[in-house]
Amino acid sequence: MSSLRQDIGGHGSNGIVQALLTDLYQITMAYAYWKSGKENEPAVFDLFFRKNPFNGEFTIFAGLEESLKLVKGFHFSESDIEYLRKQLSPSTDPAFFDYLKGLTAKDVTVCAVPEGEVVFPRVPLITLSGPLAVVQLLETPLLNLVNYASLVATNAARFRLAAGPDIVLLEFGLRRAQGPDGGLSASRYCYLGGFDGTSNVLAGKMFGIPVKGTHAHAFITSYTGLDQIKHRMLPPADGGPEKDFVQATLDHLNKLASVLDFLPDQVHRGEMAAFISYAQAFPHDMLALVDTYDVLRSGVPNFCAVALSLHDFGYRGKGIRLDSGDLSYLSKLTKSAFEKVSVAFGLAWFKDLMIIASNDINEDTIHSLNQQGHTINCFGIGTHLVTCQKQPALGCVYKLVEINYKPRIKLSEDIEKVTIPGRKSIYRLFGVDGTALVDLLLKGTEDPPKDQERVLCRHPIHESKRAYVTPAFIRLLQKTYWKDGKILEEMPSLTELREVTKKSLGTMRQDHKRALNPTPYKVSVSSDLYRYIHDLWLESAPIGELS
């Protein structure tokens, strides 16, 4: 891990992420703050969400590194200032634009939960403190950077939990993503959430994600017969003289007929030509899409014939991809065919060839396949993963919790929207088996809970919901990442963040992670913070009068 990661530059991975990537009302509020002399009042904002996505009970926090890049490079350029002069009212004081020219985030402090951690509603993911106008201006771009990143990372983690630890998961979503920026973000945060690779070549270059892919149906249908193979030969892997690869494949096809119970004249010769051509181009990486014409009567026999020929030449095929049909049924019959070939030709490795499925798969599809039984060992997932079709947004919010060292609270008729005021410290309490028991929020001035000592954990709103917890050990969740104009914490690589997510999910009880009716994880407050909330609530709420 490089020292303070060299790529923490002036902007995020995308140069569009800058101070002007905001809502107009943030600029108008900044002007009003400045006009009334409030722009430098010390303020504290919390960024959090109120409900876990996808009807689940956990979320993966993502987007912190990009947020820190935004904070580090936060400024308005000369062209930004000139643009704002034209957009704001002609009555705007010209001195305000001089103020904006010198604005940076050097006086802002950023505390946050480490990226990749499992997080829950009400817990501040990021806490910003600093001059009111600056921390207000950071609201919209920070929400933009965290909302989608956390949503798609959570979606990826749910796919990983559904598939299990041993299935290979590949992200194939670029063509269906919400524009190029959405495609790049999806690739990055799906990898953080537990996927093994992407089809997105640019994301592979930018983020170091393994890039995977084979061919499309167009490649198969572009061939009509064996006469379209311009060069029949293939050199053996050991470097000997070239031999006729086409004839070797035809010979194996005839031998396979009795093993797999098919008629050699039923296989599509254009498909065979495509497989042969692809194998000649990639003899070490032959993976064939087998559902263009007929999976069992053409695709699988053609692949097996090509794979056996590759073996004769010293190479080894990789497997097949299914992109349509009954995936459970077809995968099991394909596996059976591989096993039959393995026995008939004495090739133990043949039975373990890859079977990849990529037919508009969502989380429910994987759970259904698990119930039916299947032999798929890799899923390629696109649309439902990167567009998060189950839920289009996470709904993070950014709320003022302190101004001039005085706590602020937002009240609402919707009780769940009442904010937790003031500066807070956040701890995760663990049991003796290493599982997380509860997240506990305390007033910033309170002493932390201690290992092996009982602590009363209260629901922030409902007074009857409370429990004593005796943690085996505790962990402070937030760290200070930015202060005095400097990055203070090492930023893990994307591969390391992927491990953070895996480890953090491993500390959660299975019933919190299950797909159907998961148990809510408890986020509680200390007794002092509970009283603090309710005293401020009563103080802030108007008293009705009847007459």
Helices and strands as residue ranges (DSSP letters): H 24-35, E 42-48, E 59-60, H 64-72, H 78-87, H 94-101, E 109-112, E 118-119, E 126-131, H 132-137, H 139-163, E 168-171, G 174-176, H 179-193, E 197-198, H 201-207, H 217-221, G 226-228, E 233-234, E 243-244, H 245-260, G 264-266, H 269-281, E 287-289, I 295-299, H 300-312, E 319-322, H 327-345, G 348-352, E 354-357, H 363-372, E 378-381, H 383-386, E 397-403, E 406-407, G 415-417, E 424-430, E 436-443, E 455-458, E 466-469, E 473-476, E 479-483, E 486-487, H 494-506, H 510-513, E 523-525, H 527-540
